[in-house]
Amino acid sequence: MALTSAGNNNTTTGELPFLSVSCCFPWVPTNIVALVECDQLHPEQLVKLHNPESRVSQESVQSTSINIEGGQFKIYKESVDLHTSMFVKAIPSIAALAQVWLVYVAICAHYNNSWALNDALLSHLEQLIKYNQLYQWCAVADYHLTVCRLCFGTSAVIEWSHYDPQIAGRVLLPYQKSYSHSLASTRRDLSSSSCHPSSNQRSTRLPCTGSGTVSDPCKKFNSGSHCPGCP
C-alpha cells in the first residue's frame, strides 16, 4: 500500500498497487469493507475502521445529569447531538481519526483505482490536522462529520480538498482554542507595560547644576571638567 502526500502536484499515474484488505486491515469487518467500496458507509460508522489494538480510542459512555423538579430527583440523558458526541468519545483525538481515515483512504481509493481520490482524501486529512492546532477537538470532529455527510455517497473527489467557509464559520470559528485568547491577553499586557515604565526606568537621575536647582541644565556635565555642584 502506498499513499502519496496530499497537495503534491506530481500525482502518481497508473494503477494503484495491489492491496489485500483482509491482510492489511484484518480487524475491519467484511461488511464494512463492502460499504466503503460501494461508497455507502455512514460517517458515524467510521469508528468501525479503528484498530482495537491501537489504544487511541475509548469506549463511548452515556453521561447523565441530575435535576430536581418538585422535590424529586430526575435523571436526564445528555442533550447534545448524539451522533457527534458519540463519535468524539470513540475517536478522542486527531491521531485516532488519522488512523481511521488512512484505512478508509486505502480501501476507498484502491477499490476505485483513483490516485485523484487518494490525494483528495489525504488533503482533507491535512486540513483537519491544521484545524486541530487552532480549534477544539469536538469542533474539528464535527467539521469532519459535516463534510463526510455532504460527500459520502456522491462520488465526490475535488470537493474533499475544498475549504467551505460556511461550514467553518458555523462549526469551527466559535470553538477556538483558549491559548489564542491568552496570546491576545499577553500582547495587551506587553503593550501596557511598554506605556508605563518601571520604577527603575522612572528613577533615572538628572544631572545637578552648580546652583543646586534642577530646572537649569549643567553646562559642564558633558565637558569632562570639574563642576562644584555635581557629585
Buried (B, 14 or more C-beta within 10 A) or exposed (E): BEBBEBEEEEEEEEEBEEBEBEEEBEEBEEEBBEBBBEBEBBBBBBBBBBBEEEEBBEEBEEEEEEEEEEEEEEEEEEEEEEBBBBBBBBBBBBBBBBBBBBBBBBBBBBBBEBBEBBBBBBBBBEBBEEBBEBBBBBBBBBBBBBBBEBBBEEEBBEBBBEEBEEBBEBBBEEBEBEEEEEEEEEEEEEEEEEEEEEEEEEEEEEBBBEEEEEEEEBEBBEEEEEBEEEE
